[in-house]
Amino acid sequence: MSPRSSRPVILTGDRTTGPLHLGHYVGSLRNRVALQYSHEQYVLLADTQALTDNANDPGKVRRNVIEVALDYLAVGIAPSVSTICVQSALPALAELTLLYLNFVSVARLERNPTIKDEIQARGFGRDIPAGFLCYPAAQAADITAFKASVVPVGEDQAPIIEQTNEIVRRINRQVGRTLLPEARALIPASGRLPGVDGKEKMSKSQGNAIPLSASDDDIALAVQRMYTDPDHLRAADPGRVEGNVVFTYLDAFDPDVDAVAALKAEYRRGGLGDMVLKRRLAGILQDTIAPIRERRAALAKDPDTILDILRAGTARGRGLTEQTKAEVIDGLGLFRL
């Protein structure tokens, strides 16, 4: 039985559907790197959840376990202080999901704003994979299995944490004591990073993302495509900052806050061209991604070490999640041999 940490516990992770991008970096990766030394952090390679809308291509899900792990290590998630686990190798998570589905209704799952938005975005209509609809219960299993109290997520995922806490409260009431802790969503101040085309969400599937392995040329091309102000036809024209993707990215990545504020004022007055802004942003993003890309390339040369990290982290995660499953089964008064 693995010992529980006295530090606050974080559970976080990503679906293994492809390499990660700057949206992930702003949305959660930076927080994970910053918090891993003050918290007990578990990072889940969510391959089982990736199957909920990729069951026709399990090879894609399998391949990207290593790709996402490389991104984790390249941005600075350290296996010496963070535990990286493979979800499908933790059977207690699936068992807890099945138990938790008895504590939530189909109607409540369908009302979850995150699930509603994702169903609409994927065009499922009523042909929704059951695993996809049950995603909030599976997420609740992941979070509670590690007894996490902090979950770094984008704002769009906050309803999942809310529903996790509803399930936790129902189970705790049934058990008659606080068996499982409620979790707090840790949402980055910069908010969701839009795609380079101005769409609300950066996404690999929509082709509007900048991956963490992007070359300098790829970054420059992506920035060149960025949506600014369609009415800002000449540098002398006053421009609109709100909704301008270039300024959104400068707010997220430019360390010189005062300089960005001055650029915004000049842009609003007129006299500042889009290309000046885009050159500045391209340089900042290239400086941000270059060391990540280089570390990633070096790590990819030693796949055996990556596998050893995943085996060790998953073994530790298996001990903790099995312990929680046993506590939930005992608390509910179910039969256990």
N, C-alpha and C positions, 0 to 999 in steps of 0.2 A: 504494500500500500504506500503510495507516494505521499509525502508530507505536504500539507497546505502551507502556502506562504502567508506571512504576517503582513505583507505589503498589499496595497490595492491591486486587484486582478483585472487585467485587460484581456478581452477576447476580440480579435479582429481577423480579417482575412479577405480573400477574393476568390471568385469563381475562376476556374482554370479554363477559360475559353480563348485565351490569347495573351501575348505579352502585355504588360501594363504601360500606361501612358501618363502624360502630365496631369490629366484629370484625377487619376488615382494618387499621384504625387501630392497635389494640393489637397485633395479630399481626405486622405488618411495617412499616406506613407510618411510625410514629414512629421506628423504627430506621433506615429509609432516610433520613429527613430528618436525623437526627443524624450518620449516617456518611458522607454524601455529600461532606463537605469533607475527610475524611481518607482516603477510598478513591476509586478509579476505579469509578463506579457506572453500570451499564446497567440500564434498566428496560424490561421487555418487555410490550407490549400483546399478550397471547397470544390472538389471534383464531383462529389455526389450531387451537390446542388447544381453544378454545371450541366448535369445530365437532364435536368428538368425541362430544358428546351433544346437539348442537343443529343437526345437519345438516338437520333439517326446517324450520329457521327461520334461514337465513343472514342475513336482513335484521336480525334482532335482534343478531347478532354484529357486523355492520357498524356499526349505529347506536351501539353501546356502546363502540366504539373511542374516539370523541370524549368520551363520558360519563366513561369511566375516566381518560382523559387530563386532563379537567377536574378530577377528584378529585385526581390526582397533583399538579397545579400548585397547586391550592387548599390542600393540606396543607403545601406548602412544598418540594416536590421542584423544584429549580431547574434549568432547562435549560442554564444557564451552567456548571454543574458535574456534572450528571447527564445521561446520554444516554438519551432516550426513543425506543424503536424499535417499529415495527409488525412483528409476527412474520411475517405472510404475505408481507411485502415483502423477506424475507431468505431467498432460496431455498437458501442453503447449509445452513440448519437442517434443511430437509426431506431434503436429500441426506445429511447426516450421520446423521440418524435412520435412513435406509435402510441405511447402512453399519453402524451400531451394532446393528441388529436381528440381524446375523449373529454378534454376540458375546454374546447372551443367549437363553436358552431360553424357550419358551412357559410351561413349568412354573414357571420362576423369576418371570416376569411375573405369573402367577396367584397366586403365593405372597406377593407384595408386600402388606403389611398395609394400606397406604393404598388400593391398588386394590381389594383384597377388601372393605374397608369401603364404598368408594364404589359398587361394584357392588351390594352389598346394599342400600345406601340408595336407589339408583335402581331397584331391582327388576328388573335386567336378566336374572337367572337365567343361562341359557347364551346368551341372545340379546344378547351383548356386542358393541358396535361394535368392529371391529378397531383402529381408531384410539384408542379409549379404553383397550383392553388394553395397547396399545403406548405409553401415556403416559409410563412411566418412561424408555423409550429416547429419546423426544422431549425429555423434560426433560434427560436427559444431553446431548443434542445442544445444547440451549440453553446449558447451563452451560459446557460445554467449548468451544463455539464462541467464547465471549468469554474463555476461559481464566480463569474465575472461581475464586477460592479461598475465597470467603465467599458464603453464600446465606442471607439472612434468611427464615425460614419459621416457620410454626406447628409445634408438636410433632407434629401428625398427618402432616406432610409429611417428617419426618426419614427414614423408610424410602426415600423417593425419592432423597434425597441418598446414602444408603448404597448403593443400587443404581447410581447414577451412578458412584460410586467403584469398584464392582466392574467396570463396563464400562471405566472408565479403566485399571484395573490390567491387564485382559485385553489392551487395545490396546497399552499400554506394553510388556507382555511380548512381544507379537507384533512390535512395532517394535524392541525391544531397547534402548530408552532411555526416559527420562521425557519423552515428547512432550506429554502432557496432565497438568495438575496435578489432584490430588484436591481436593475442596471440603469445607468445614466448614459444617455447618448452624448458623446463628445463631438460637437460639430465645429469644424474649423471656421474661424472668423471671416476668411476670404470667400466662403460660400462655394457653390458649384461652379466649376470652370466650364464655360461654354465651348462648343466645338469651334474650329477655326472658321467655319462657314456661318457662324452666328447662331446656329441652332442651340437649343437650350442645354443639350447634354453632349459632352465629348464621348464618342463611341467608336470602337474599332469597326463595328458592323456598318456604320454610316460613312466611314472613310474620312472623318473630320477630326481625327486624333493625331497627336504627336507622340509616338512611342518613346520610351525611355532609352531605346537603342538607336534613335534617329541620328543620322549623320548631320554634319554642319550644313551640307547642301539641302538635305531634306527639311531641316528646320527653316532655312531661309525661304524655301519654296512655300512651306506651310504658312509662314508669317506673311509672305507676299499675297496669299489668298485670303487673308483675314478681312472680315467685314468691318468697315469703319462707319462713316456717315455718308450715305449715298448723295446727300445734298452738298457735301463738301467737295466741290468740283475743282476749285483752285485754292492754292495755299492762302491767298488773301481772304478767302471767304471765312466767316465765322463757322465753327464746327460744333457738333454735338458730342459730348463726352458720354452721356448716358446711352447704354446699349452699344457703345463702340467697343468691339472685342479687343482691339489693341490696348486700349486703356484698362480693360478688365484684366488682361494678362500682365500689364505693367504693375497694376495694384497688387497682383499675386506674387510677382517675382522680382520686381525692381527694389533693391535694398535702400535706394535713395528716395525716401518718401517726399522730402521737400522738393526735390527736382521734379518728381512726377506731378506734384501739385502745381508747380510753376508751368509745366508743359500743358496741363489741363487749362489753366487760366489763359495761356497764350492761344491755345487751340480755339477756345470759346470766343476770344476777341477776333481771331483771324490773323493770318500771318505765319501759320505753321503747317507745313505739308505733311500728308500721310506718310510719305516715304521716309521722312526724318524719324518719325515715331517707329516705323517698321524696322528701320536699320538698328535703332537703339534696342528694340525688343529682341530682334534676331540675335544680336550679340549677347544679351543677357541670357536668353534661352540656350544658346550654344555653350556658354560658360557653365550653365547649370547642368546640362546633360552630358557634356564631354567627360567629366570624371566618372559619372555613372556608367556611361557606355564603355569606357576603358576598363573599369573594374569588372563589368559584366563579361566582356570578351575574355579577360584573363581567367575568370572563374569557369567559363564554359569549356576551357581547355582541360579541366580536371573533373569530369562527371562523377567519378567514383567518390570524390570528397563531398559533392552535393548529395549523392545518395546516402552517404554515411550521416550527414547532418539530418536528413529527413528521417532516416531509420531511428536515430537517437531521439529526436524530438517527438516522433510518433509513439515510440515506446513509453516515453514519459507521459504524453497525453493520454495514452491508453490506460495507464494506471489511475490517473485522476478521474477520467470519465467513467470508468467502471466503478470506482468508489462512489461517485454521485449517483449512478444508476441504482446501485445497491441501497443507498440511503433513501432514494425515492420509492423503490419497491417496498422496503421495510416500512417507510412512513405511511404509505397507502394501505398497508396491511395485506399486501399480496403474498402469495405463496412463493417462497424461495428456497431452493435446495442448497 
